Amino acid sequence: MLVWPLLICGTFCLPHVRGKVLSLMDAFEDDYCEDLRVAREIILEQWKCMDGGLGRQSFADLMLRIGKYVLLI
């Protein structure tokens, strides 16, 4: 399943490659639509935190922040 590698690696990406991560997620959207939508929300929230100087956040904190409780970590 491609969602987990994209989610984990995507949260570590620097700004200049983020577009590639989102494009790769888009390419597989038909196969994993809901999973990828939630993963995209988590990645975007992670990037927002990183860009805001908060650093990387735990997945649990990110899910709480966006109100998604879909991943068991």
Contacts in CASP RR format, 6 or more apart in sequence:
PFRMAT RR
TARGET T0000
AUTHOR 0000-0000-0000
METHOD contacts of the structure
MODEL  1
MLVWPLLICGTFCLPHVRGKVLSLMDAFEDDYCEDLRVAREIILEQWKCM
DGGLGRQSFADLMLRIGKYVLLI
1 32 0 8 1.000
1 35 0 8 1.000
2 28 0 8 1.000
2 32 0 8 1.000
3 32 0 8 1.000
3 35 0 8 1.000
3 36 0 8 1.000
3 39 0 8 1.000
6 21 0 8 1.000
6 24 0 8 1.000
6 25 0 8 1.000
6 36 0 8 1.000
6 39 0 8 1.000
6 43 0 8 1.000
7 39 0 8 1.000
7 42 0 8 1.000
7 43 0 8 1.000
9 21 0 8 1.000
10 18 0 8 1.000
10 21 0 8 1.000
10 43 0 8 1.000
10 46 0 8 1.000
11 42 0 8 1.000
11 43 0 8 1.000
11 46 0 8 1.000
11 47 0 8 1.000
11 56 0 8 1.000
12 56 0 8 1.000
13 20 0 8 1.000
13 21 0 8 1.000
13 47 0 8 1.000
15 47 0 8 1.000
15 51 0 8 1.000
18 47 0 8 1.000
21 43 0 8 1.000
22 40 0 8 1.000
22 43 0 8 1.000
25 36 0 8 1.000
25 39 0 8 1.000
25 40 0 8 1.000
28 36 0 8 1.000
29 36 0 8 1.000
29 37 0 8 1.000
38 68 0 8 1.000
38 70 0 8 1.000
38 71 0 8 1.000
41 66 0 8 1.000
41 68 0 8 1.000
42 59 0 8 1.000
42 62 0 8 1.000
42 63 0 8 1.000
42 66 0 8 1.000
42 68 0 8 1.000
42 71 0 8 1.000
45 57 0 8 1.000
45 62 0 8 1.000
45 65 0 8 1.000
45 66 0 8 1.000
46 56 0 8 1.000
46 57 0 8 1.000
46 62 0 8 1.000
49 55 0 8 1.000
49 56 0 8 1.000
49 57 0 8 1.000
49 62 0 8 1.000
50 56 0 8 1.000
57 65 0 8 1.000
59 71 0 8 1.000
59 73 0 8 1.000
60 73 0 8 1.000
63 69 0 8 1.000
63 70 0 8 1.000
63 71 0 8 1.000
END
